[in-house]
Amino acid sequence: MGESRPGGEALLFLTDEQLRKGIEAMFFAYRGFTADPDRILSEYGYGRAHHRAVHFINRSPGTTVNNLLSILGVTKQSLNRVLRTLIQDGLVQSTVGTRDKRERHLHLTDTGKALEKALSEAQRRRMRAAYRTVGPDAVAGFRQVLEAMMDPDQRHHYAKRTRGKA
């Protein structure tokens, strides 16, 4: 236990039971985190894949389908099914690229922006309440744990999106 990491902190050794409790906490927290958006999505007949697409299109208006594929890590067929529904329902607009006619650029319509706002507000309320309960040190630690759990390619996407943001 006397080994240390670059930050000078002693390595943390956890029992399997402690890890199981952490895993279960993640399952239940995720269930709570998605509950409010799931209720909103069900009114539209949408699922979590629609939510993720709307979220990332909102975060990067004009993003390409290929970029969205890379971020979401889903198959082209799966994403196309989701996008087709969102476009048909008037939440997403797809335009042909000006430089490369094979590219499709995605933007949320006003209706799409309203849905995204309702979904993100529900999640921000829950996170804000949790963060206020545990305090700033726990918030910073939680974010570090989440970042450490990300696969390297996803960490890269995340870092690119959050660089310079608190």
HUWOPE-V343029 format. One record per pair of residues at least 4 apart in sequence whose C-alpha atoms are under 6 Angstrom apart, sorted by the first residue. I is the first residue (numbers start at 0). J is the second residue. Records with the same first field share a line. If there is no record, write none. Layout:
BEGIN
I->J ; J
END
This chain:
BEGIN
2->9 ; 10
3->7 ; 8 ; 9 ; 10
4->8
13->17
24->28
25->29
28->32
30->34
33->37
36->40 ; 118
37->41
40->45
41->45
49->81
56->60
60->106
61->104 ; 105 ; 106
62->104 ; 105
63->103 ; 104
64->103
67->71
68->72 ; 73
75->79
79->83
82->86
85->90 ; 91
86->90 ; 91 ; 92
90->107 ; 108 ; 110 ; 111
91->106 ; 107 ; 108
92->105 ; 106
93->103 ; 104 ; 105
94->103 ; 104
95->100 ; 102 ; 103
96->100 ; 102 ; 103
107->111 ; 112
116->120
119->123
123->127
126->130
130->134
133->137
137->141
149->153 ; 154
154->158
158->162
END
